[in-house]
Amino acid sequence: MAADDDGLRERKKRETRFALSQAAIRLALERGLDAVSVADIAAAANVSERTFRNYFASKAEAVVATHVVRGQRIAETLRERPADEPLWDALTHAVVGQFEQAPGAATPPPDDRYPAALRKLLAEPAVQHEVFRAHAAARDELTVAVADRTGTAAEDLYPQVVAAMVSAGLGTALTHWSRDPAQPLGPLLRAVFDQIRPR
């Protein structure tokens, strides 16, 4: 019973974290990050400000939180892929799978303001800092996962280069997508990974 209780608590924590992140993204896109308060985000997620601060140190951290989870999941999913699957096929599946629309995720409003609002949000220095941290953490985790999969060490050059290429490819795809968020991200990611795949 205790294990079930622990599992339920962890699921509720993930749901609360996700709800706060999505509320932060939605409100920041609608109003601009500076015009949104922690109280606004907490109210939109139906929790207290104290609960928000239990999960995040800043609004920018909340905005980027979903991306952080995606980065973690890329390494986890790579480990779950079939052992005999070619590395770049497994990497492509691991990355693309994290950017499929999640239930309840923030979606673009039905007007042409979204691209400009997204670019403005991504240009915020605090958000850029959190994105940099997210990419660095994801790259480190992916380096270890690639090393494990290829029988190398995380300190070796090969897994570090592979992880750096994945990080650069993902960043390039997201930058390209932010110019036209109406385009589906999955095919764009596949196109990028097809171009950086070793021949």
Buried (B, 14 or more C-beta within 10 A) or exposed (E): EEEEEEEEEEEEEEEBBBBBBBBBBBBBBEEEBEEBEBEBBBBBBEBEBEBBEEBBEBBBBBBBBBBBBBBBBBBEBBBEBEEEEEBBEBBBBBBBBBBEEEEEEBEBEEEEEBBEBBEBBBEBEBBEBBBEEBBEBBBBBBBBBBBBBEEBEBEBEEBBEBBEBBBBBBBBBBEBBBEEBEEEBBEBBBEBBEEEBEE
